[in-house]
Amino acid sequence: MPLWRKFGKRVLDYTTSFGNGGLVTDSQCGFRAFNKKAVENILPKLKGKSFSVESEQLIRAHETGLKVNSERISCKYKDLDTSTKTPTTHGLSVLGYVIWLVAERRPLLFLGLPGFISMIIGILIGMYTLQSYNQTNMFNVFGLIIASIFVILGVVIGLIGLLLNVLPGMIKRSTTTGITD
């Protein structure tokens, strides 16, 4: 396997693993076997198009509680390029879709964690700016602006993640209890 394919495969494997809840060693292998139960559970839930279906199958199988086994296979790359997409286009389209699936399933982790990290960075920059002011008596307005941007962005992203995490449960409860506007 060419080095650039190995790198792209690893990125897609780790991203799929994040959405799958377990380690995936070859998310892009299209060599799959399904029993009837798996087809009935997974097929109606597949929404992706094109090359993202391999990763989505694994994520949807995990969602429905299906057992997934991995078997080692060998692959030989020839000099012929039979793909209709460039490797970059292929990789980015799959990566974008898998990230969307992960964000949809785990919004608090996907948005809340980066929001929290952004807030911490903003607080640290703000503390550094205040410490610099205490030592030099010169106020760094740029540092304060950057710190404020990080904190505000972190709070907004974190609140959006929290809202997206709670909203499906609220909708489900309102539809099951018959509450309507």
Secondary structure as UniProt FT lines:
FT   HELIX           3..20
FT   TURN            27..28
FT   HELIX           36..42
FT   HELIX           43..45
FT   HELIX           50..52
FT   HELIX           53..63
FT   TURN            64..65
FT   HELIX           87..105
FT   HELIX           108..112
FT   HELIX           113..136
FT   HELIX           141..177
//
